[in-house]
């Protein structure tokens, strides 16, 4: 036995059986040998099973009991305190025995608040249902967003419960959305009939070096928010010669106002699988991981069915399409933590550690998942790879601007006639995008561009071309492509308060500027309320902004004051700072 | 040439040129150049947690400030450790901590609060780190309202020293706490009472029960305190002990962090096994000769 000590809490027989069945290959435990696997060897074979193991326990009993946690931790040879530290990090894990009945997570972020979440919550509560007021659930096109955790059964999101057709702009010029609405999402033949798996054949024919060259030539940049050149990222990983290396899809989409990755995964899961396979074969990575947020129940279900189909068609696994190449794909589900969308937090989360970001450098291309070179891209970025391989660099660049080539997915929500997912070439003006979506519902007050970590823009900025270069020149960001529209009916200080509360709840707590700064920012905004902010309050907000932006470890803290700052500049909060 | 192939990297710190071995942190290079940078979560005998952000400095061409404690020197980097920008950031970190925690037993932080003119009075009813004091045994107490979440105790309990892993960060955000699993009391947890967590705590959130009792009784008298160095008498390893005494009674035992044998860490015997030299069971100082 190991020398890790556990308390006397025992699992019940269900927990024991479930974990025994789940961990089929537990770490070897020798009598008398010192086995300290958690700290010494972060890449230990089985620690990454902690997160799915916790999901298993949570689903089995509706909470994670001390006995269940003990048994899972001991089976995986993880110290109990560390396993508890991981379990208590996530919103979707309960560590106290709850009342009976499903737990309803209802989104209370700005768009869903406008879409009636308060009355829906009241209705649920009056029925005696359990409710958790949730951060954005990525269902902003059809508010209020809902996700239900059900003991002993599959969790359900809106797609599973309502059968609403996906809301997107159906257009013959669509590229990334070309299969939306015409294909059967989890039917491999249907995917192939719509051009699927041609790109993989092309990639195998061209070879990895040429594929990467094409990406570099195309000017494709990451669509997760940071806009890093994809080809350069892939090249850096290809340059590392020793295995193992990894491809990761960051589908932990949690930015308020963003739902594009969910719609991609629900409606075109094979495209992500194909693109990741191309990434693996082109850069010498034999294993891929898809990290999908825990609340995307339907997307995860469809994706896992699609992966199984791809395996049985020899499009994943060994000897892909008759070559000697191998690529395996595994899904990991998050458990309710916005921070896990930060790439290094995501690695820690997969590895079975708390989802706290790491210091950069080293960057993921040198030391990523399990400390190995890793490509991490957003699903939308991956889909662009297929477009480039199928249609060539010239075609790709025929949309967009020279500095921002290609198309972009925009998530329109809020006071807009037809909320949904819109694909448009970079350079489209905000005004055009709004009119494509049927126009503003009411009089436009402001638009939050890029999500909670983005910036407000006013009606006078509607001619802004939506490109990386134009937004940057105006101190704005496209971020993840969220476009949240607020009419004059909306109380902006309320929205700001909720955004600040979002960051307060989602800070991982690792560094002081973000852990405490997000709380202080929220407190000051609450004190200001609907009043005019006084000079002292504005000066304090400014200082809190400075330290969060300048001294936080990761992007969460560095952007947590962005929306508030832009609102002050636009005069949406009291007198502006002169 | 890539930095990884260099045998030496040269950086500029506040205008002075310093050459150091690759991998040397900015904090270490600054020390060589005689430049002092304030730290809180850093300790010479632990892996940098880089959580407090008090040591942030400016590195030209970096968008944000960088943590001196963990950032390795890069060839040709131009670093500034004091500026208006840095001062504002340090002041804010100190204000955040001072409005959140009871820092009255952290003289170093009090000094920094004065130096950077941190003003906690401009916050109205700030949320605080609140926790009942945990007294579960006769050896040490845990007062987490003083805890700044610097990770030192967790790392000392874990893979930086003890490999016991009795405690971890738990929860998230402002509600993060250092905790055993399900807040199990320490005597029932994996804790082996080495006291290395107490040894590294910078804010006295973890303190010896003896010190706690003296403070509670209003008998804490720094002017009556001395430190005596000795060698632990238990085994053959030969750990250096520092006995902290008030009026000749031990209230705390530490070991120097730069000591070659201990690196500042001890076991339960060296740390807490000193009652035999104290009244009422004072050890024999002369042979017991039977008549």
HADDOCK unambig.tbl for C-alpha pairs under 7 A between the chains (distance, minus, plus):
assign (segid A and resid 5 and name CA) (segid B and resid 190 and name CA) 5.11 0.50 0.50
assign (segid A and resid 6 and name CA) (segid B and resid 190 and name CA) 6.68 0.50 0.50
assign (segid A and resid 7 and name CA) (segid B and resid 188 and name CA) 6.75 0.50 0.50
assign (segid A and resid 7 and name CA) (segid B and resid 189 and name CA) 6.39 0.50 0.50
assign (segid A and resid 39 and name CA) (segid B and resid 158 and name CA) 6.81 0.50 0.50
assign (segid A and resid 39 and name CA) (segid B and resid 159 and name CA) 5.26 0.50 0.50
assign (segid A and resid 40 and name CA) (segid B and resid 159 and name CA) 6.61 0.50 0.50
assign (segid A and resid 79 and name CA) (segid B and resid 165 and name CA) 6.06 0.50 0.50
assign (segid A and resid 80 and name CA) (segid B and resid 181 and name CA) 5.83 0.50 0.50
assign (segid A and resid 81 and name CA) (segid B and resid 165 and name CA) 6.76 0.50 0.50
assign (segid A and resid 81 and name CA) (segid B and resid 166 and name CA) 5.86 0.50 0.50
assign (segid A and resid 81 and name CA) (segid B and resid 167 and name CA) 5.40 0.50 0.50
assign (segid A and resid 81 and name CA) (segid B and resid 168 and name CA) 5.54 0.50 0.50
assign (segid A and resid 81 and name CA) (segid B and resid 180 and name CA) 4.92 0.50 0.50
assign (segid A and resid 81 and name CA) (segid B and resid 181 and name CA) 4.28 0.50 0.50
assign (segid A and resid 82 and name CA) (segid B and resid 168 and name CA) 5.41 0.50 0.50
assign (segid A and resid 84 and name CA) (segid B and resid 170 and name CA) 6.75 0.50 0.50
assign (segid A and resid 84 and name CA) (segid B and resid 181 and name CA) 5.16 0.50 0.50
assign (segid A and resid 84 and name CA) (segid B and resid 182 and name CA) 6.87 0.50 0.50
assign (segid A and resid 85 and name CA) (segid B and resid 168 and name CA) 5.76 0.50 0.50
assign (segid A and resid 85 and name CA) (segid B and resid 169 and name CA) 5.51 0.50 0.50
assign (segid A and resid 85 and name CA) (segid B and resid 170 and name CA) 4.04 0.50 0.50
assign (segid A and resid 85 and name CA) (segid B and resid 171 and name CA) 6.57 0.50 0.50
assign (segid A and resid 88 and name CA) (segid B and resid 170 and name CA) 5.75 0.50 0.50
assign (segid A and resid 88 and name CA) (segid B and resid 171 and name CA) 4.71 0.50 0.50
assign (segid A and resid 89 and name CA) (segid B and resid 170 and name CA) 6.56 0.50 0.50
assign (segid A and resid 89 and name CA) (segid B and resid 171 and name CA) 4.88 0.50 0.50
assign (segid A and resid 89 and name CA) (segid B and resid 172 and name CA) 5.23 0.50 0.50
assign (segid A and resid 504 and name CA) (segid B and resid 173 and name CA) 6.99 0.50 0.50
assign (segid A and resid 505 and name CA) (segid B and resid 173 and name CA) 6.45 0.50 0.50
assign (segid A and resid 506 and name CA) (segid B and resid 173 and name CA) 6.60 0.50 0.50
assign (segid A and resid 507 and name CA) (segid B and resid 173 and name CA) 4.75 0.50 0.50
assign (segid A and resid 508 and name CA) (segid B and resid 172 and name CA) 5.17 0.50 0.50
assign (segid A and resid 508 and name CA) (segid B and resid 173 and name CA) 4.56 0.50 0.50
assign (segid A and resid 509 and name CA) (segid B and resid 172 and name CA) 5.62 0.50 0.50
assign (segid A and resid 509 and name CA) (segid B and resid 173 and name CA) 3.63 0.50 0.50
assign (segid A and resid 509 and name CA) (segid B and resid 174 and name CA) 5.86 0.50 0.50
assign (segid A and resid 509 and name CA) (segid B and resid 176 and name CA) 6.18 0.50 0.50
assign (segid A and resid 510 and name CA) (segid B and resid 51 and name CA) 5.77 0.50 0.50
assign (segid A and resid 511 and name CA) (segid B and resid 51 and name CA) 4.27 0.50 0.50
assign (segid A and resid 511 and name CA) (segid B and resid 52 and name CA) 5.57 0.50 0.50
assign (segid A and resid 511 and name CA) (segid B and resid 53 and name CA) 6.83 0.50 0.50
assign (segid A and resid 512 and name CA) (segid B and resid 51 and name CA) 6.45 0.50 0.50
assign (segid A and resid 512 and name CA) (segid B and resid 52 and name CA) 5.19 0.50 0.50
assign (segid A and resid 512 and name CA) (segid B and resid 53 and name CA) 6.73 0.50 0.50
assign (segid A and resid 512 and name CA) (segid B and resid 93 and name CA) 6.53 0.50 0.50
assign (segid A and resid 513 and name CA) (segid B and resid 93 and name CA) 6.20 0.50 0.50
assign (segid A and resid 515 and name CA) (segid B and resid 173 and name CA) 5.42 0.50 0.50
assign (segid A and resid 515 and name CA) (segid B and resid 174 and name CA) 5.48 0.50 0.50
assign (segid A and resid 516 and name CA) (segid B and resid 96 and name CA) 6.05 0.50 0.50
assign (segid A and resid 516 and name CA) (segid B and resid 174 and name CA) 6.47 0.50 0.50
assign (segid A and resid 547 and name CA) (segid B and resid 89 and name CA) 5.04 0.50 0.50
assign (segid A and resid 547 and name CA) (segid B and resid 92 and name CA) 6.47 0.50 0.50
assign (segid A and resid 550 and name CA) (segid B and resid 64 and name CA) 4.82 0.50 0.50
assign (segid A and resid 550 and name CA) (segid B and resid 65 and name CA) 5.66 0.50 0.50
assign (segid A and resid 551 and name CA) (segid B and resid 53 and name CA) 6.36 0.50 0.50
assign (segid A and resid 551 and name CA) (segid B and resid 56 and name CA) 6.89 0.50 0.50
assign (segid A and resid 551 and name CA) (segid B and resid 64 and name CA) 6.50 0.50 0.50
assign (segid A and resid 551 and name CA) (segid B and resid 65 and name CA) 5.63 0.50 0.50
assign (segid A and resid 551 and name CA) (segid B and resid 89 and name CA) 7.00 0.50 0.50
